[in-house]
Amino acid sequence: MTAFDKTQITRFRFVHCDFAADTGVARLVYAFDDGPELVETVSIPGAPFVLEGERAAASQRALRLLHLIAGVSYYKAAVPGQVQIDGYDIDADTAALVETIYQHGLGEFAYRNGLDLRGRFKLPVAGQVQAAPALQLGERALVAIGGGKDSLVSIEALRKLGVEQTVTWIGGSQLIRACAERTGLPMLNLGRQLAPELFELNRQGAWNGHIPVTAVNSAIMVFAALVTGAGQVVFSNERSASYGSQIPGSGEVNHQWSKGWAFEQAFGEHVEKHVAADLHYYSLLRPLSELAVARQFAKGDHYDAHFSSCNRNFHILGERPVNRWCGICPKCHFVFLALAPFMPKTRLVRIFGRNLLDDAEQAGGFDALLEFQDHKPFECVGEGKESRAAMATLAQRPEWKEDVLVKRFIAQIQPQLDPAELQIELLLEPQGEHRIPAATWERLRADFAA
């Protein structure tokens, strides 16, 4: 590959996409200007697949949507001002959805790289809007599992309701596989192979940074649902995901925008209108705060020795995770703090291997969660008010109040806070908008509120 100069790139191309039903492999092809093709593959186990009639057409629509959304990994390398689609036409609704995903999903990427991407990514519109038919897909759900507490809460809630589910994940994480096996449910491990040239572009100075990976994974799972005949795609994003970090001079920047309500609503409605009318995409935990999810998880210990929300471990430990918690990243800090009010201290310390709140060197990390002298971390963690309420709850408990960071909170931080905002009970009630099917939500509600 010739040297890559991001400043000289003028055009990003969606070249074409295809799916081989006999092998279960989809190819997503991209290029810059007239340069070499960048080919990503997505593989669905269980081939050969029989796709005919309306379901074949719907699968093709889902594949094209995936092609457009997954292109964000490549587009960001140069963020050129011109975009073209070589292989097919798209309608105005599809263009609007994908443009929104690129603008907001690349918000943190743009902030960190000092770029202004507002209005820069524009797709050509040529096709007519067409309503999607119902396919009689049935109730079976592909449920995304990420190895952390949230997806396990969803899986157990659906199990209690008797919903048929296939536990689904993307990529080769052994930690996620161990969690999936622990559920005892049918599993689907989807493959995603990025174009290898992308890593070379990064070495040559391409723009790099955070992408809306949940949007990409959502598109992959919607495509897989149609190929395998599932009628629901279920994620486990709670209401806290809709709130970003407040950056002085920049406003709100949301690390997890594609886990938020705005994405879920727009994407879920688009799938039902334009891909398949009876394919339902939603987050089962949307009405819950992170603390409410932690309370649900703490009700059982079946996954204590298997789950992990520590992102560092997913990056650095490779195929054989030894410690499931690094103990020093924002995710470890937040999960420890969120679970502490709802489970015995001995159980929590056993899960993490140590007491994170009795370590003075961790003060800065917890301050960021509390939004005390710092902004909320660029991580999938709860709102500052949740962390403050959790810490205030521990401050009242004899077994926690002598720990060094809880003592510091009592002495230095709590006096500056409004006591009315530290009532944890107010944060545990289900509330807000969601896309959960009405019959499912009616049965879930009592369990989630208790």
C-alpha positions, 0 to 999 in steps of 0.5 A, a space after each residue: 500500500 502506498 503511503 497514506 496522507 490523510 490530508 490528501 484524501 478527498 473521497 470515501 467510497 462505500 464500494 459494495 457489500 455481499 453475503 454468501 448464504 452457503 458460507 455465512 460470510 458477509 463482505 463489506 468493501 470500502 475505499 478512499 479515492 481510487 485507492 485499494 479496497 478495504 474489505 471487512 468480513 462478518 461471519 454468522 455460524 450455522 451456514 448454509 442458510 436458506 434465504 428466500 422471498 421477503 426474508 432474502 430482501 430484508 436481509 439485503 436491506 439489513 446488509 446495506 445498513 450494516 455496510 453504511 454503519 460499519 464504514 465509520 471505522 474506515 471513514 474516520 481515518 481521513 474524514 474526507 468531505 465527499 462520500 459516495 455509494 457505488 453499489 446501490 441507492 439509498 433513500 432520505 430516511 436511511 441517509 439521515 439515520 446514518 449521518 446522525 450516527 456518524 456525527 454523534 457517534 464520532 463526537 468523542 473522536 472529534 473532540 479528542 482530535 480537535 476536529 469539527 465534523 458537524 455537517 461534514 458527512 453527507 450521503 447521496 440520496 437517490 432511492 425512494 422510501 419503501 415500507 418494510 413488510 412483516 416476515 412472521 419472525 416469531 419471538 426468539 431473541 438474540 440477546 447481546 452479551 458483553 461479559 458484564 453485569 448488565 447483559 446478565 441481568 437482561 438474560 436472567 429477566 428474560 429467562 424468568 419470563 420464559 422468552 426463547 433467547 440466543 446469547 450472542 456476542 461478536 469477536 473472540 473474547 474468552 471472557 465473554 464466552 465463559 459468561 455465555 457458557 455459564 448461562 446454559 442457553 443457546 449461543 451465537 458467536 458472530 465473527 467480525 474481521 476488520 480490513 487489515 489495512 486499517 491498522 497500517 493506515 493508523 501506523 501511517 498517521 490516520 486519524 484514530 479514536 473512539 467509534 460508536 461500536 454499539 451502533 456497529 454491533 447493533 447493525 451486525 445483530 439485526 442482520 444476523 437476526 434476519 439470517 437466522 430467523 430471530 424476531 428480537 434483538 435485545 441490548 442492555 443499555 440503561 438510561 444513564 447511557 444517554 448522558 455524556 461528559 460535560 466538557 468546559 467550552 465544548 458542552 456535552 460529549 457522550 462516549 457511549 452515544 450509541 448506547 443512549 436513547 436517541 440512538 436506540 429510538 432512531 435505529 429501532 424505528 428505522 429497522 421496523 419501518 425500512 428493514 422488517 416490520 416485525 423485527 424489534 430492536 430494544 434495550 431491556 434495561 432502558 428504564 433503569 439507572 445503573 444503580 438499579 441494574 446493580 441492585 438486580 445483579 446483586 440478587 444472585 451470585 451465579 455469575 460472581 466468578 465469571 463476569 467482568 466489566 473491566 475494559 482494560 482486561 478486554 484489551 490487554 489480557 487477550 485469550 486467557 484473562 487471569 484477573 477479571 478486574 484491573 482495579 484501577 480503571 473507571 469501569 472497575 471503580 464504578 462497578 465496585 461503587 455501584 454494587 457496594 450498597 446492594 451486597 455484603 462487603 465480603 462478597 464484593 471484595 471477593 469478586 474484585 480481589 481487594 477493597 478499592 475504597 480503602 486505597 488512597 491512591 484511587 482518590 482521583 478515579 473516584 473523584 471523576 465518577 463523583 464529578 468532583 474537581 473533574 468531569 465524568 470519565 470517557 467510559 461507560 459509567 453511570 451519572 455523577 449523581 448515581 456515584 454521589 448517592 452510592 457513596 453517601 449511602 456507604 457513608 452511613 454504614 459502619 462497615 464502609 465508613 472507616 474506609 479511606 475514600 469513604 472517610 474522605 468523602 464524608 469530610 471533604 465532599 459531602 458537606 458541599 452537596 445537597 442532601 436531597 440529591 443523595 437519596 439513593 431510593 429516588 434513583 432506583 425507580 424505573 422511569 423514562 422512555 423505552 422500546 420494550 414490548 408492552 406485554 414484556 414490560 408489564 411483566 418485568 416492571 414488578 421485578 425491576 421495581 422491587 
